[in-house]
Amino acid sequence: MNDSIVLISKDILTKLYLPLYGNKYWNTPNIDALAAKGTIFKRHYTSAPSTAMSFTSMLTGKYPYQLNRKRYETVKKIDDSETLFWKLQQMGYETHILWGYGFFEDITQYANCYGDEKKTVFHNLDIGQDVGPHFFDKRIISRDDNLTDKTISLIKKAIEGIANSNKKVFLWIHLPHVLLGREAYGSDIDLLDQVVGYLRNKFSDDSIFITADHGNMNGKNGVFAYGFDVYEPAINIPLITPRLENQSVVNHPTSNTQLEDIILNRKIPKPEYIISDSAYYAQPNRKTAIVKENYKYIYNKKDKSEELYDLHLDPLENINLLKQSFKDPDRKVTYRQQEVAYYPFQDKVSDIHKQMVEIKNTFWKKGNINEELFYKIRKLLSIGYNNIKALVSDIFASKK
């Protein structure tokens, strides 16, 4: 199966979960073995901290703003783009997708980019544990090793059937937030490694690529999920590939929009800058990040605020270099940030900021009046509905 290609991704897989990026808890011998003989991308970014948006970019090579979509909505097809699936089908590959039921039912309507779907085989498995903001209820989820064993067996059985094909195969496995039988984000990294190990038994190491659609905030700024922020834990994702251009590590920024070049041409892209968007252009909660060399610029559409970070000296994004003053909640005073947070290249900040704004202005746009009004009306209706709901609850509570 040396001609085959396997792409394995995992939802919300922040780099912080993997030992080769610094995790101190998990052991991942199979992932580490692939990394040792392959190439590790240290600054690989998703185009969006949202699954459907990220999938579309991964498979078309286009940033969200290049799709000309005004909001997150169902799509019939992918804007006539040639997708990675379509190209592989033209090259004679048998194409497969292995994922959970929820992705097929929910995500394909927002990211219809799988080539000729009559030729792509969808393996929709019951492998996802309902956890987190999408499935909030009052359940207490506990680890269930028997259920985990069944989940892994189900995945292995599907992989075995695909690997036994007498044709060259492109297999994309996308694992859910949490595999069935485990209880929280980041609780199943050992299971991910087991799946990678099984793939190594069925396919050549030189055919396996490991990544994520996006990460999650993992507690940064008190946020634990994803989708609305473009800070590092949410958008700086893992990428482990076979050895490319004889380099073991890639330290410059790359984007998941360049996945096709990485997989098919085995090249290491060197973009001038990369972009990550939290929403489409007409949505009110859009945040855009631009990463260029060691700097990261963030623009927030809602309040027009800006942030600039030196990711080399401040990888945790603690000090916004554009902030002039700092409010001390303990002393109840305000003072200049530059006096309490030394930055040795302060004289460059103005020029760097100007460069980032110029880049943003090349692709940034807002919706027209009607498009922007759509969200304002929806918000007002939502507020009205919530107020009525709260009022009804109060009335019933008072009668008890």
Contacts in CASP RR format, 6 or more apart in sequence:
PFRMAT RR
TARGET T0000
AUTHOR 0000-0000-0000
METHOD contacts of the structure
MODEL  1
MNDSIVLISKDILTKLYLPLYGNKYWNTPNIDALAAKGTIFKRHYTSAPS
TAMSFTSMLTGKYPYQLNRKRYETVKKIDDSETLFWKLQQMGYETHILWG
YGFFEDITQYANCYGDEKKTVFHNLDIGQDVGPHFFDKRIISRDDNLTDK
TISLIKKAIEGIANSNKKVFLWIHLPHVLLGREAYGSDIDLLDQVVGYLR
NKFSDDSIFITADHGNMNGKNGVFAYGFDVYEPAINIPLITPRLENQSVV
NHPTSNTQLEDIILNRKIPKPEYIISDSAYYAQPNRKTAIVKENYKYIYN
KKDKSEELYDLHLDPLENINLLKQSFKDPDRKVTYRQQEVAYYPFQDKVS
DIHKQMVEIKNTFWKKGNINEELFYKIRKLLSIGYNNIKALVSDIFASKK
1 163 0 8 1.000
1 168 0 8 1.000
1 169 0 8 1.000
1 202 0 8 1.000
1 203 0 8 1.000
1 204 0 8 1.000
1 207 0 8 1.000
2 204 0 8 1.000
2 206 0 8 1.000
2 207 0 8 1.000
3 168 0 8 1.000
3 207 0 8 1.000
4 93 0 8 1.000
4 163 0 8 1.000
4 168 0 8 1.000
4 169 0 8 1.000
4 170 0 8 1.000
4 171 0 8 1.000
4 203 0 8 1.000
4 204 0 8 1.000
4 207 0 8 1.000
5 88 0 8 1.000
5 93 0 8 1.000
5 169 0 8 1.000
5 170 0 8 1.000
5 171 0 8 1.000
5 207 0 8 1.000
5 209 0 8 1.000
5 263 0 8 1.000
6 169 0 8 1.000
6 170 0 8 1.000
6 171 0 8 1.000
6 172 0 8 1.000
6 173 0 8 1.000
6 199 0 8 1.000
6 203 0 8 1.000
6 207 0 8 1.000
6 208 0 8 1.000
6 209 0 8 1.000
7 170 0 8 1.000
7 171 0 8 1.000
7 172 0 8 1.000
7 173 0 8 1.000
7 209 0 8 1.000
7 211 0 8 1.000
7 259 0 8 1.000
7 263 0 8 1.000
8 172 0 8 1.000
8 173 0 8 1.000
8 174 0 8 1.000
8 175 0 8 1.000
8 195 0 8 1.000
8 196 0 8 1.000
8 199 0 8 1.000
8 208 0 8 1.000
8 209 0 8 1.000
8 210 0 8 1.000
8 211 0 8 1.000
9 172 0 8 1.000
9 173 0 8 1.000
9 174 0 8 1.000
9 175 0 8 1.000
9 210 0 8 1.000
9 211 0 8 1.000
9 212 0 8 1.000
9 213 0 8 1.000
10 174 0 8 1.000
10 175 0 8 1.000
10 176 0 8 1.000
10 192 0 8 1.000
10 212 0 8 1.000
11 51 0 8 1.000
11 174 0 8 1.000
11 175 0 8 1.000
11 176 0 8 1.000
11 177 0 8 1.000
11 212 0 8 1.000
11 213 0 8 1.000
11 214 0 8 1.000
12 177 0 8 1.000
12 185 0 8 1.000
12 186 0 8 1.000
12 212 0 8 1.000
12 213 0 8 1.000
12 214 0 8 1.000
12 215 0 8 1.000
12 216 0 8 1.000
12 226 0 8 1.000
13 192 0 8 1.000
13 211 0 8 1.000
13 212 0 8 1.000
13 213 0 8 1.000
13 215 0 8 1.000
13 237 0 8 1.000
13 238 0 8 1.000
14 212 0 8 1.000
14 215 0 8 1.000
14 216 0 8 1.000
14 218 0 8 1.000
14 233 0 8 1.000
14 234 0 8 1.000
14 237 0 8 1.000
15 21 0 8 1.000
15 22 0 8 1.000
15 215 0 8 1.000
15 233 0 8 1.000
15 236 0 8 1.000
15 237 0 8 1.000
15 238 0 8 1.000
16 22 0 8 1.000
16 23 0 8 1.000
16 218 0 8 1.000
16 233 0 8 1.000
17 23 0 8 1.000
17 26 0 8 1.000
17 186 0 8 1.000
17 189 0 8 1.000
18 26 0 8 1.000
18 28 0 8 1.000
18 31 0 8 1.000
18 189 0 8 1.000
18 238 0 8 1.000
19 26 0 8 1.000
19 27 0 8 1.000
19 28 0 8 1.000
19 31 0 8 1.000
19 32 0 8 1.000
20 28 0 8 1.000
20 31 0 8 1.000
20 32 0 8 1.000
20 35 0 8 1.000
20 40 0 8 1.000
20 240 0 8 1.000
21 42 0 8 1.000
21 238 0 8 1.000
23 189 0 8 1.000
26 189 0 8 1.000
26 190 0 8 1.000
26 193 0 8 1.000
27 190 0 8 1.000
27 193 0 8 1.000
28 189 0 8 1.000
28 190 0 8 1.000
28 192 0 8 1.000
28 193 0 8 1.000
28 196 0 8 1.000
29 193 0 8 1.000
30 193 0 8 1.000
30 194 0 8 1.000
30 196 0 8 1.000
30 197 0 8 1.000
30 200 0 8 1.000
31 192 0 8 1.000
31 193 0 8 1.000
31 196 0 8 1.000
31 210 0 8 1.000
31 240 0 8 1.000
33 200 0 8 1.000
33 205 0 8 1.000
34 196 0 8 1.000
34 200 0 8 1.000
34 205 0 8 1.000
34 208 0 8 1.000
34 210 0 8 1.000
34 240 0 8 1.000
34 242 0 8 1.000
35 240 0 8 1.000
37 205 0 8 1.000
37 242 0 8 1.000
37 243 0 8 1.000
38 240 0 8 1.000
38 241 0 8 1.000
38 242 0 8 1.000
38 243 0 8 1.000
38 244 0 8 1.000
38 248 0 8 1.000
39 240 0 8 1.000
39 241 0 8 1.000
39 242 0 8 1.000
39 243 0 8 1.000
39 244 0 8 1.000
39 245 0 8 1.000
39 247 0 8 1.000
39 248 0 8 1.000
39 249 0 8 1.000
39 250 0 8 1.000
39 268 0 8 1.000
40 239 0 8 1.000
40 240 0 8 1.000
40 248 0 8 1.000
40 249 0 8 1.000
40 250 0 8 1.000
41 238 0 8 1.000
41 239 0 8 1.000
41 240 0 8 1.000
41 241 0 8 1.000
41 250 0 8 1.000
41 254 0 8 1.000
42 249 0 8 1.000
42 250 0 8 1.000
42 251 0 8 1.000
43 236 0 8 1.000
43 250 0 8 1.000
43 251 0 8 1.000
43 252 0 8 1.000
43 253 0 8 1.000
43 254 0 8 1.000
43 291 0 8 1.000
44 211 0 8 1.000
44 236 0 8 1.000
44 237 0 8 1.000
44 238 0 8 1.000
44 239 0 8 1.000
44 250 0 8 1.000
44 253 0 8 1.000
44 254 0 8 1.000
44 255 0 8 1.000
44 256 0 8 1.000
45 235 0 8 1.000
45 236 0 8 1.000
45 237 0 8 1.000
45 253 0 8 1.000
45 254 0 8 1.000
45 255 0 8 1.000
45 256 0 8 1.000
45 274 0 8 1.000
45 276 0 8 1.000
45 291 0 8 1.000
46 54 0 8 1.000
46 57 0 8 1.000
46 212 0 8 1.000
46 213 0 8 1.000
46 214 0 8 1.000
46 215 0 8 1.000
46 235 0 8 1.000
46 237 0 8 1.000
46 255 0 8 1.000
46 256 0 8 1.000
46 276 0 8 1.000
47 53 0 8 1.000
47 54 0 8 1.000
47 57 0 8 1.000
47 58 0 8 1.000
47 63 0 8 1.000
47 64 0 8 1.000
47 255 0 8 1.000
47 256 0 8 1.000
47 257 0 8 1.000
47 275 0 8 1.000
47 276 0 8 1.000
47 277 0 8 1.000
48 54 0 8 1.000
48 57 0 8 1.000
48 64 0 8 1.000
48 214 0 8 1.000
48 227 0 8 1.000
48 235 0 8 1.000
48 276 0 8 1.000
48 277 0 8 1.000
48 278 0 8 1.000
49 214 0 8 1.000
49 215 0 8 1.000
49 226 0 8 1.000
49 227 0 8 1.000
49 228 0 8 1.000
49 229 0 8 1.000
49 230 0 8 1.000
49 234 0 8 1.000
49 235 0 8 1.000
49 276 0 8 1.000
49 278 0 8 1.000
50 72 0 8 1.000
50 214 0 8 1.000
50 226 0 8 1.000
50 227 0 8 1.000
50 278 0 8 1.000
50 279 0 8 1.000
51 103 0 8 1.000
51 107 0 8 1.000
51 111 0 8 1.000
51 213 0 8 1.000
51 214 0 8 1.000
52 72 0 8 1.000
52 107 0 8 1.000
52 110 0 8 1.000
52 111 0 8 1.000
53 64 0 8 1.000
53 72 0 8 1.000
53 111 0 8 1.000
53 277 0 8 1.000
53 280 0 8 1.000
54 213 0 8 1.000
54 214 0 8 1.000
54 256 0 8 1.000
55 107 0 8 1.000
55 111 0 8 1.000
55 113 0 8 1.000
55 213 0 8 1.000
56 62 0 8 1.000
56 64 0 8 1.000
56 67 0 8 1.000
56 78 0 8 1.000
56 111 0 8 1.000
56 113 0 8 1.000
57 63 0 8 1.000
57 64 0 8 1.000
57 255 0 8 1.000
57 256 0 8 1.000
57 257 0 8 1.000
58 84 0 8 1.000
58 213 0 8 1.000
58 256 0 8 1.000
58 257 0 8 1.000
58 259 0 8 1.000
59 78 0 8 1.000
59 83 0 8 1.000
59 84 0 8 1.000
59 85 0 8 1.000
59 111 0 8 1.000
59 113 0 8 1.000
59 114 0 8 1.000
59 259 0 8 1.000
60 67 0 8 1.000
60 78 0 8 1.000
60 79 0 8 1.000
60 81 0 8 1.000
60 82 0 8 1.000
60 83 0 8 1.000
60 84 0 8 1.000
60 113 0 8 1.000
60 257 0 8 1.000
61 81 0 8 1.000
61 257 0 8 1.000
61 258 0 8 1.000
61 259 0 8 1.000
61 260 0 8 1.000
62 81 0 8 1.000
62 257 0 8 1.000
63 255 0 8 1.000
63 257 0 8 1.000
63 275 0 8 1.000
63 277 0 8 1.000
63 363 0 8 1.000
64 277 0 8 1.000
64 280 0 8 1.000
65 275 0 8 1.000
65 277 0 8 1.000
65 280 0 8 1.000
65 281 0 8 1.000
65 363 0 8 1.000
65 364 0 8 1.000
65 365 0 8 1.000
66 363 0 8 1.000
67 78 0 8 1.000
67 79 0 8 1.000
67 280 0 8 1.000
68 79 0 8 1.000
69 75 0 8 1.000
69 280 0 8 1.000
69 281 0 8 1.000
70 280 0 8 1.000
70 281 0 8 1.000
70 282 0 8 1.000
70 283 0 8 1.000
70 367 0 8 1.000
70 371 0 8 1.000
71 279 0 8 1.000
71 280 0 8 1.000
71 282 0 8 1.000
71 283 0 8 1.000
71 371 0 8 1.000
71 374 0 8 1.000
71 375 0 8 1.000
72 110 0 8 1.000
72 279 0 8 1.000
72 280 0 8 1.000
72 283 0 8 1.000
73 110 0 8 1.000
74 109 0 8 1.000
74 110 0 8 1.000
75 109 0 8 1.000
75 110 0 8 1.000
75 111 0 8 1.000
75 112 0 8 1.000
76 112 0 8 1.000
77 112 0 8 1.000
78 111 0 8 1.000
78 112 0 8 1.000
78 113 0 8 1.000
81 113 0 8 1.000
83 113 0 8 1.000
83 114 0 8 1.000
83 115 0 8 1.000
84 259 0 8 1.000
84 260 0 8 1.000
84 263 0 8 1.000
84 264 0 8 1.000
85 95 0 8 1.000
85 113 0 8 1.000
85 114 0 8 1.000
85 115 0 8 1.000
85 116 0 8 1.000
85 120 0 8 1.000
85 170 0 8 1.000
86 115 0 8 1.000
86 116 0 8 1.000
87 260 0 8 1.000
87 264 0 8 1.000
88 95 0 8 1.000
88 170 0 8 1.000
88 264 0 8 1.000
89 95 0 8 1.000
89 115 0 8 1.000
89 116 0 8 1.000
89 119 0 8 1.000
89 120 0 8 1.000
92 167 0 8 1.000
92 168 0 8 1.000
93 167 0 8 1.000
93 168 0 8 1.000
93 169 0 8 1.000
93 170 0 8 1.000
94 119 0 8 1.000
94 121 0 8 1.000
94 165 0 8 1.000
94 167 0 8 1.000
94 168 0 8 1.000
94 169 0 8 1.000
94 170 0 8 1.000
95 114 0 8 1.000
95 115 0 8 1.000
95 119 0 8 1.000
95 120 0 8 1.000
95 121 0 8 1.000
95 169 0 8 1.000
95 170 0 8 1.000
95 172 0 8 1.000
96 120 0 8 1.000
96 121 0 8 1.000
96 122 0 8 1.000
96 123 0 8 1.000
96 162 0 8 1.000
96 169 0 8 1.000
96 170 0 8 1.000
96 171 0 8 1.000
96 172 0 8 1.000
97 114 0 8 1.000
97 120 0 8 1.000
97 121 0 8 1.000
97 122 0 8 1.000
97 123 0 8 1.000
97 172 0 8 1.000
97 174 0 8 1.000
98 123 0 8 1.000
98 125 0 8 1.000
98 155 0 8 1.000
98 158 0 8 1.000
98 159 0 8 1.000
98 162 0 8 1.000
98 171 0 8 1.000
98 172 0 8 1.000
98 173 0 8 1.000
98 174 0 8 1.000
99 122 0 8 1.000
99 123 0 8 1.000
99 124 0 8 1.000
99 125 0 8 1.000
99 127 0 8 1.000
99 173 0 8 1.000
99 174 0 8 1.000
99 175 0 8 1.000
99 176 0 8 1.000
100 124 0 8 1.000
100 125 0 8 1.000
100 126 0 8 1.000
100 127 0 8 1.000
100 128 0 8 1.000
100 174 0 8 1.000
100 176 0 8 1.000
101 124 0 8 1.000
101 125 0 8 1.000
101 126 0 8 1.000
102 124 0 8 1.000
102 128 0 8 1.000
102 176 0 8 1.000
103 124 0 8 1.000
103 174 0 8 1.000
103 176 0 8 1.000
104 122 0 8 1.000
104 124 0 8 1.000
108 114 0 8 1.000
114 120 0 8 1.000
121 162 0 8 1.000
123 158 0 8 1.000
123 162 0 8 1.000
125 154 0 8 1.000
125 155 0 8 1.000
125 158 0 8 1.000
126 154 0 8 1.000
126 180 0 8 1.000
127 151 0 8 1.000
127 154 0 8 1.000
127 155 0 8 1.000
127 175 0 8 1.000
127 176 0 8 1.000
127 179 0 8 1.000
127 180 0 8 1.000
128 151 0 8 1.000
128 176 0 8 1.000
128 177 0 8 1.000
128 178 0 8 1.000
128 179 0 8 1.000
128 180 0 8 1.000
129 141 0 8 1.000
129 176 0 8 1.000
129 177 0 8 1.000
129 178 0 8 1.000
129 179 0 8 1.000
129 180 0 8 1.000
129 181 0 8 1.000
129 182 0 8 1.000
129 183 0 8 1.000
131 141 0 8 1.000
131 177 0 8 1.000
131 178 0 8 1.000
131 183 0 8 1.000
131 184 0 8 1.000
131 185 0 8 1.000
132 177 0 8 1.000
132 185 0 8 1.000
132 225 0 8 1.000
133 225 0 8 1.000
141 183 0 8 1.000
141 184 0 8 1.000
142 183 0 8 1.000
143 181 0 8 1.000
143 182 0 8 1.000
143 183 0 8 1.000
143 187 0 8 1.000
144 181 0 8 1.000
145 181 0 8 1.000
147 180 0 8 1.000
147 181 0 8 1.000
148 179 0 8 1.000
148 180 0 8 1.000
148 181 0 8 1.000
148 182 0 8 1.000
148 188 0 8 1.000
148 191 0 8 1.000
150 180 0 8 1.000
151 179 0 8 1.000
151 180 0 8 1.000
151 181 0 8 1.000
151 191 0 8 1.000
152 179 0 8 1.000
152 191 0 8 1.000
152 194 0 8 1.000
152 195 0 8 1.000
155 173 0 8 1.000
155 195 0 8 1.000
155 198 0 8 1.000
156 195 0 8 1.000
156 198 0 8 1.000
159 171 0 8 1.000
159 173 0 8 1.000
159 195 0 8 1.000
159 198 0 8 1.000
159 199 0 8 1.000
159 202 0 8 1.000
160 202 0 8 1.000
162 169 0 8 1.000
162 171 0 8 1.000
163 169 0 8 1.000
163 202 0 8 1.000
163 203 0 8 1.000
171 203 0 8 1.000
173 195 0 8 1.000
173 199 0 8 1.000
174 213 0 8 1.000
175 192 0 8 1.000
175 195 0 8 1.000
177 185 0 8 1.000
178 184 0 8 1.000
178 185 0 8 1.000
178 186 0 8 1.000
178 187 0 8 1.000
178 188 0 8 1.000
179 188 0 8 1.000
179 191 0 8 1.000
179 192 0 8 1.000
182 188 0 8 1.000
182 191 0 8 1.000
185 216 0 8 1.000
185 218 0 8 1.000
185 224 0 8 1.000
196 208 0 8 1.000
196 210 0 8 1.000
199 208 0 8 1.000
200 208 0 8 1.000
205 242 0 8 1.000
206 242 0 8 1.000
207 242 0 8 1.000
208 242 0 8 1.000
209 239 0 8 1.000
209 240 0 8 1.000
209 241 0 8 1.000
209 242 0 8 1.000
209 262 0 8 1.000
209 263 0 8 1.000
210 238 0 8 1.000
210 239 0 8 1.000
210 240 0 8 1.000
210 241 0 8 1.000
211 237 0 8 1.000
211 238 0 8 1.000
211 239 0 8 1.000
211 240 0 8 1.000
211 256 0 8 1.000
211 259 0 8 1.000
212 237 0 8 1.000
212 238 0 8 1.000
213 237 0 8 1.000
214 226 0 8 1.000
214 227 0 8 1.000
214 234 0 8 1.000
214 235 0 8 1.000
214 237 0 8 1.000
215 226 0 8 1.000
215 233 0 8 1.000
215 234 0 8 1.000
215 235 0 8 1.000
215 237 0 8 1.000
216 224 0 8 1.000
216 225 0 8 1.000
216 226 0 8 1.000
216 233 0 8 1.000
216 234 0 8 1.000
217 223 0 8 1.000
217 224 0 8 1.000
217 225 0 8 1.000
217 226 0 8 1.000
217 229 0 8 1.000
217 231 0 8 1.000
217 233 0 8 1.000
217 234 0 8 1.000
218 224 0 8 1.000
218 233 0 8 1.000
219 233 0 8 1.000
220 229 0 8 1.000
220 231 0 8 1.000
220 232 0 8 1.000
220 233 0 8 1.000
220 316 0 8 1.000
220 317 0 8 1.000
221 229 0 8 1.000
221 231 0 8 1.000
223 229 0 8 1.000
226 234 0 8 1.000
227 234 0 8 1.000
227 278 0 8 1.000
228 278 0 8 1.000
228 285 0 8 1.000
228 287 0 8 1.000
229 278 0 8 1.000
229 287 0 8 1.000
230 276 0 8 1.000
230 277 0 8 1.000
230 278 0 8 1.000
230 287 0 8 1.000
230 288 0 8 1.000
230 289 0 8 1.000
230 298 0 8 1.000
231 298 0 8 1.000
231 317 0 8 1.000
232 296 0 8 1.000
232 311 0 8 1.000
232 315 0 8 1.000
232 316 0 8 1.000
232 317 0 8 1.000
235 276 0 8 1.000
235 289 0 8 1.000
237 256 0 8 1.000
239 254 0 8 1.000
239 256 0 8 1.000
239 262 0 8 1.000
241 262 0 8 1.000
241 263 0 8 1.000
242 266 0 8 1.000
244 250 0 8 1.000
244 262 0 8 1.000
244 266 0 8 1.000
244 267 0 8 1.000
244 268 0 8 1.000
245 266 0 8 1.000
245 267 0 8 1.000
245 268 0 8 1.000
247 268 0 8 1.000
250 268 0 8 1.000
252 270 0 8 1.000
252 293 0 8 1.000
253 271 0 8 1.000
253 273 0 8 1.000
253 274 0 8 1.000
253 291 0 8 1.000
253 292 0 8 1.000
253 293 0 8 1.000
254 262 0 8 1.000
254 268 0 8 1.000
254 269 0 8 1.000
254 270 0 8 1.000
254 271 0 8 1.000
254 274 0 8 1.000
255 269 0 8 1.000
255 271 0 8 1.000
255 274 0 8 1.000
255 275 0 8 1.000
257 274 0 8 1.000
258 269 0 8 1.000
258 271 0 8 1.000
261 267 0 8 1.000
261 269 0 8 1.000
262 268 0 8 1.000
262 269 0 8 1.000
272 292 0 8 1.000
273 290 0 8 1.000
273 291 0 8 1.000
273 292 0 8 1.000
273 359 0 8 1.000
274 290 0 8 1.000
274 291 0 8 1.000
275 288 0 8 1.000
275 289 0 8 1.000
275 290 0 8 1.000
275 291 0 8 1.000
275 363 0 8 1.000
276 288 0 8 1.000
276 289 0 8 1.000
276 291 0 8 1.000
277 286 0 8 1.000
277 287 0 8 1.000
277 288 0 8 1.000
277 289 0 8 1.000
278 285 0 8 1.000
278 286 0 8 1.000
278 287 0 8 1.000
278 288 0 8 1.000
279 285 0 8 1.000
279 286 0 8 1.000
279 287 0 8 1.000
280 286 0 8 1.000
281 364 0 8 1.000
281 365 0 8 1.000
281 366 0 8 1.000
281 367 0 8 1.000
282 366 0 8 1.000
282 367 0 8 1.000
282 371 0 8 1.000
282 372 0 8 1.000
282 374 0 8 1.000
282 375 0 8 1.000
283 375 0 8 1.000
284 301 0 8 1.000
284 302 0 8 1.000
284 372 0 8 1.000
284 375 0 8 1.000
284 376 0 8 1.000
284 379 0 8 1.000
285 301 0 8 1.000
285 302 0 8 1.000
286 301 0 8 1.000
286 302 0 8 1.000
287 298 0 8 1.000
287 299 0 8 1.000
287 300 0 8 1.000
287 301 0 8 1.000
288 298 0 8 1.000
288 299 0 8 1.000
288 301 0 8 1.000
288 360 0 8 1.000
288 364 0 8 1.000
289 296 0 8 1.000
289 297 0 8 1.000
289 298 0 8 1.000
290 296 0 8 1.000
290 297 0 8 1.000
290 356 0 8 1.000
290 359 0 8 1.000
290 360 0 8 1.000
291 297 0 8 1.000
291 311 0 8 1.000
292 355 0 8 1.000
292 356 0 8 1.000
292 359 0 8 1.000
294 310 0 8 1.000
294 311 0 8 1.000
294 312 0 8 1.000
294 313 0 8 1.000
295 308 0 8 1.000
295 309 0 8 1.000
295 310 0 8 1.000
295 311 0 8 1.000
295 352 0 8 1.000
295 356 0 8 1.000
296 307 0 8 1.000
296 308 0 8 1.000
296 309 0 8 1.000
296 311 0 8 1.000
296 317 0 8 1.000
297 306 0 8 1.000
297 307 0 8 1.000
297 308 0 8 1.000
297 353 0 8 1.000
297 356 0 8 1.000
297 357 0 8 1.000
297 359 0 8 1.000
297 360 0 8 1.000
298 306 0 8 1.000
298 307 0 8 1.000
298 308 0 8 1.000
298 309 0 8 1.000
299 305 0 8 1.000
299 306 0 8 1.000
299 360 0 8 1.000
299 364 0 8 1.000
300 306 0 8 1.000
300 307 0 8 1.000
301 366 0 8 1.000
306 322 0 8 1.000
306 353 0 8 1.000
307 317 0 8 1.000
307 320 0 8 1.000
307 322 0 8 1.000
308 320 0 8 1.000
308 321 0 8 1.000
308 322 0 8 1.000
308 349 0 8 1.000
308 352 0 8 1.000
308 353 0 8 1.000
308 356 0 8 1.000
309 317 0 8 1.000
309 319 0 8 1.000
309 320 0 8 1.000
309 321 0 8 1.000
310 319 0 8 1.000
310 321 0 8 1.000
310 343 0 8 1.000
310 345 0 8 1.000
311 317 0 8 1.000
313 343 0 8 1.000
313 344 0 8 1.000
319 337 0 8 1.000
319 341 0 8 1.000
319 343 0 8 1.000
321 343 0 8 1.000
321 346 0 8 1.000
321 349 0 8 1.000
321 353 0 8 1.000
322 349 0 8 1.000
322 353 0 8 1.000
323 337 0 8 1.000
324 336 0 8 1.000
324 337 0 8 1.000
324 338 0 8 1.000
325 334 0 8 1.000
325 335 0 8 1.000
325 336 0 8 1.000
325 337 0 8 1.000
326 334 0 8 1.000
326 335 0 8 1.000
326 336 0 8 1.000
326 337 0 8 1.000
326 340 0 8 1.000
326 341 0 8 1.000
327 333 0 8 1.000
327 334 0 8 1.000
328 334 0 8 1.000
328 335 0 8 1.000
338 346 0 8 1.000
343 349 0 8 1.000
366 372 0 8 1.000
END
